[in-house]
Amino acid sequence: MTTALHKCIRPQEGELARLHEARWHDPHRLLGRHALDHETCCFRTFLPHASEAWLMVSTGESAALHREPMAAHPDLPGLFTWNGSLATCPLHPTVLWSEVNGRTLQFVDAYSFPPHISEFDLHLFGEGRHWHVHRMLGAHIETRDGITGVRFAVWAPAAERVSVVGDFNHWDGRVHPMTVHGSSGVWELFIPGLPDGTLYKYEIRNRDTGHILLKSDPYGASFELRPNTASRVFGGSGYAWNDEAWLHRRDPYAWKQRPMSVYEVHLGSWQRGEDGGFLSYRELAERLIPYVRDHGFTHIELMPVTEHPFDGSWGYQSTGFFAPTSRFGSPDDFRFMVDQAHQANIGVLLDWVPGHFPKDSFALARFDGTALYEHEDPRKGEHRDWGTLIFNYGRSEVRNFLLSSALCWIEDFHIDGLRVDAVASMLYLDYSREPNDWLPNEYGGNENLEAITFLRELNRTIQSNHPGVLMIAEESTAWPGVSRPPETGGLGFTMKWNMGWMHDTLDYFKQDPVYRSHRHNQLTFGMLYAYTENFVLPFSHDEVVHGKGSLRSRMPGNEWQQHAQLRMLYAYQWTYPGKKLLFMGQEFGQGTEWGEAGQLDWYVLDYPLHKGLLNLVRDLNHMYRDDPALHEHDFEPEGFSWLDCDDASRSVLSYLRRGGHSDLIVVLNFTPVERFNYEIPAPQGGYWRVVMNTDSEFYGGASRGSSGAMAELQPYRGFPATLSLDLPPLAAVILVPE
């Protein structure tokens, strides 16, 4: 139970004037109910829009209340005072007031509820060790002494005054000023009577310049639909989860040996409604989850659904680090979609962006009039290429903000893993900068030591508190140990995108087959470092935007050859060591470059080549999931052996995947030449059956090549047997022993 302020507060000279001027940092000291002695009290309220005001007081012996007029201050319009018996003034008084237009309103006094945040919480926040600071800051519906309202709290240490504003007070920063907790920079106010869904912002007056800023809540749990930018009170989730069985299966150790095939999705353009508008989270759950399940993917990766003002940023310039975007529904609607995925045995990964934030004036940029979340010096605090700002990872409260955001998505929304965007930009102080446009670290190097410390703390905290949750780095350089433990010098991620493999592979495939023999090493080089990290093999949205075209359009030749090579590309990806990721639309060979303004080209599935490609991806996923040889040792060398990696002249590769109780042979012919009686080594004699041929008519091919072959016990290239096959052109075949 809360208690009202009963100490005797007599305003010092100038304090009421500063309150009247909206420059006062401690309104609880002046406003509300204050004892003058053991029998009498003073009640003050500031109502800048009122012509008259009354206080509801008791009659003494009766519980009934009646209104008594309050005295208007002679020199400070809007300031009203009542003096009377302490016994007749309720603990939480109700004020009636009349606007200039004659309308009469009433409210329970906000300043009879003292600030509620504990010194221990403030201490943890100041040290950067408050893992759930989003439960301390932001807007939260609470009930105090039987009265329900919203507790607002925000960090703004350079503010002279902070107020909560909204429709409930005419967006007037004079009405609900907040109280600051000493030197912590945290401001707090409980406003009774505000309902769930209330729109609000913070009005901040900088103490040095006097500039007035209007800001959305950094810790907001919900926001208006863009282009509007107000935060929205979200009264806590009432969603009843049904994914206990899924969460129980999240094993902290088995993820390395389990299959992981990720379908990357931009929710706004996967499919659209009949009117061309966005599907809701619930509609997406009904369409997207069955599609992903039926085509064999194990996970969905969502491009950022954190609230963002500009559709064209795809979510990567977030202004709401704790809120699913309102474009598709409410936070509980998003929970429903995640829950439905889990019940369908589909994991949900989320792109999470701690590397930068936009300069929008309503959001984090110069939040309290200073470089609060970013660095003051643009040489350290700004991404020139992206037009965004860089978090100050050296500031405890900023690290706390980001760490709390990550935990919020994992704990409150049951997200199974975070793909951390643009890690390379965080690690290097000179990332994408001219020679004189960056500041070295204390040792003179280009490593961002503060970001490194933050990433290690992030991964250590997530994995120690939520073992089995995946932390995946998009890191495009040769930084060592990204997916190795911090105690051994690593960054602590569970996995890292293999950008080198992706670039080499796509560069090879875009070559006319006649020239591929000269680039054979682009396919073999990756195995030299394949086990230095726990790699994900990504063909992501980044590869089908900004003029790059779709994956299909990057394949040389006519339409049939493009599809044949795309089928071979996917067979190569799915049989190469590492987890898999494919961006939406590429599974059926979308021909146009992806854009966020419409939906995918679903109509192409009426054509056999596209339908065949989708059939192949489905079958690859099921084979990958069902055969341990393809996933059990993705991160260990015992799961892979070259059979023949040297046949550059004919552009053929063959290799062995090991796992479970049997081996699996993969042979890829990267030319349009059909090769007869092609010999490869085999690990054992006997009959080897072709279980997949990407040239099958079912996949859009011509069903050329062998259906199987007998391996003769003739040693070849260090293996005990030799296998002779007919290889279809521009195709992959996969064989298993009978």
C-alpha positions, 0 to 999 in steps of 0.5 A: 500500500502506498502512503501520501506525503504528510511532511510539512512543505512550505514553498521556498522563494521562487519554487512556485514560480518555477512550477508555474513556468514548467521548470520545476523538477520536484512537483511532489514537494509542492503539489498534493496533500501536505500536513501543516501540523497534526491537525491541519493540511494544505492541498495544492494543484496546478490547473493551467486550463481551469477557471475554478477548482474545488476539493472533495472533502469529508464532513468529518463524522460522515463518509460522504464528500462534499466540495469546497472551493479552492483559492486561486493564487493571486499572481500565478494563474492556474495554481489553487490551494485549499487549507483545512482539517487534515482529518477531512482531506482524503488520502488521495483527494479528488479535484473538480475543476471548471474549464474556461468553456464551462465544462466541469471535470474531475480527477484523483490527484496524482501527487498524493502517490509518491514516487515508487521506484526503489533505490536498489532498482536505481542503483542496478540501472546506474551500474548497467545490471538491471536486466529487466529495466523495461519493467521499471521504466516505461508506462505500466498500469498499476493499482495503488490503494485501490486506485488504478492508473498508469505509472510513467518513468523515463531516463532523462538526466539532462532535463530541467523538467519532464512531463507526461502529455496526451489527450488527457491533459491537452498535450500540455506539459504544465499539467503533469510534471514528473519528479526526478529521483535525485541524481539518477536522471530517472523521472516518475509519476503515477497518474490515476484513472488513465485507461489501457490504450492511452496515447502519450509522450514525454515533454522534456525541457533541457536544463541548459538550453531551455529547448522543449522536446516532445519524445515517444517512450524509449521503453514503450510497449506499444505505439500508434500506427505510423505516420503517428508517433505517440506511445500507447499504454499497454496494460500488460499481456493477458495472453494465455500461452500454449507452447510449454511443450515447445519451450521444454524442448529447447535444449542448451546443448543439442542445437548444434546437432539438430537440423536448422533450416530458416525461412526469412520473412518480411511480414509486410510483403510475404502476402497481402490482403485482398485489398492490398493491405497488410495481413494482421499477425493473426492472419499471418499465423493462419497462412504463414505457419502452415506454409513454413511447416508444410515445406519443411523449414524448422524456423522462421526468421522475422526481419525486425518487427520492432516498431519503426516509422518508415516502411522502407527501412524494413524495420532496421531503423527502430524507434520502439525496441520493446514493441512489435510494430502496430502495422500488423496488430497488438502485442498480444496478436504477435504473441499469438503468431509466435505461439502458433508457430511453436505449436506447429514445431516451428521456432521463431527468430527475430532480427534485432538491431543494437547497432544503430538507431534513426535520427527521427526527432521524436525518438532516441536521438538527443533524447533529453537535448544531449547525446544521451543514447548516442555519442556526442562526437559524430566520428564515433556516434554516427553511421554516415552511410546509413544516416543513423546514430550509434549507441554509446555502449560505454554508458551503463544505462544504454547497455541496460536499455539494449540488454533489457530489450533482448530479454524482453523479446525472449521472455515476454514474447517467447522468441527462440533466438535473436539474429543480431544485425550489423555486428561488424559495424559494432566491432570496428571504430573505423567501419565504413569510414574515411581515414580521418573520420574515426577515433581510435580506442585507448590503445590506438586500435580500431576495435570498439572495446565498449561494444565488444564488452557489451556483446560478451555481456549480452551473450553471457546473460542470455545464454546463462538465463535462457539456455537453448536460446540462439544468438546469431551474429551477422558479422561479415569480417574475419573477426576471430571467435564470434561464436566462441565463448567469452572465457576463451576470448570469443564474443559468445554467439551461438552461430555466425552467418557465413558471409564469405561462403555466400559471396564466393558461392553466388559469385561462382554461380553467376559465371557462365559455365564455360568460365567456371573451371577457372573459379573452382577454388571459390567452391573449395576455399570455404572448407579451409575455415568451415569449422572456425565458427558455428556457421549459418549459410545465408541467402538472405534479403540482402542478396535480392535487393538494391539492384542485385536482382533475385537469385534466379535472375543471377543465374546465367542462361535461359529460363530453364537453365536458370532454374536448373542452376537454382535447384543445384544451388539449393542442393549445394547449400542444403548438403554443405556443412552449416545451418540453412537460411533462405529468404522468402520467394526464393524457394519458388524462384521469384524472378523479380527483385524483392520490394517491400511495397507489395506481395511476393509473385505467388502467381508464378506457382502456376508454372511448372518450373517454379512449382518444381523448385518449391517441390525441391526445397520441400524435399531438401528440407525433409531430407535434411531433417530426417538424415543425421548425416546432413545435420548432426555434424554441421560444426565438426569436421568428422561430418564431411569429407571431400571425395574429389574437389580437384576436377576443375576442368569439368567443374564437378564436385563430390563429397561425403556427409557422415552422421547417424549410421550411414554415409551420404554422397553428393555429386554436383555437375556445374556445367550444361554437359551431361557426363556419362560413366563419371567416376568418383571415390566411394567409402564402401562397395555395394549398390548406391541408390540416388535418393535425389536428382535435382534434374527430376521431372518432378522438380522441373528437370528432364530426369537424366542421369543414373538412378543408382550404381554399383561401387566396385572395390577398386581403391580410388583417391584414398577410398576403398571403392569406385562409383561410376555414374551418369551425371545430369547437366547443371544438377546435383545427385545425392546417393545413399548405400543400400 
